[in-house]
Amino acid sequence: MWADPLAAVIAYLTPILDPVRVLSRIPQDSAPRPPLLQVRRVGGTAEPPVREILRLDVFAWHTSDPQAMELALAARDALWQLPGQQLGGLRAYWVAEFMGPRQADDPASLTPRVWATYELTIRADQAIHASA
């Protein structure tokens, strides 16, 4: 059985970026209130029997362009530290930057926002043991 890799990445980033909120979904009843980091899964591929490549979008909202970029770069640094680390029942093997941090203001609120896309290769050893 696979652990949820998105939840594992959010749990990993949360204490590193504290006090910034790290979420997978922005609440619909309110505009993003900076500072805020959104991590969402936007695809990926399975590499059976135990590896998976996740594609993740990371959005960093803040009150100014420089602060939004600073938050995005802090998340980037934390993600680049993942290879070799355990994320719950998953082991991170590889990180790749698909598209680096770039300014992409929130179109609804015009809040300063930076967007980046990463790929993360993970391995779930318990998937082997579950089928044995």
Order of alpha helices (4+ residues) and beta strands (2+ residues): alpha-beta-beta-beta-alpha-beta-beta-beta-alpha
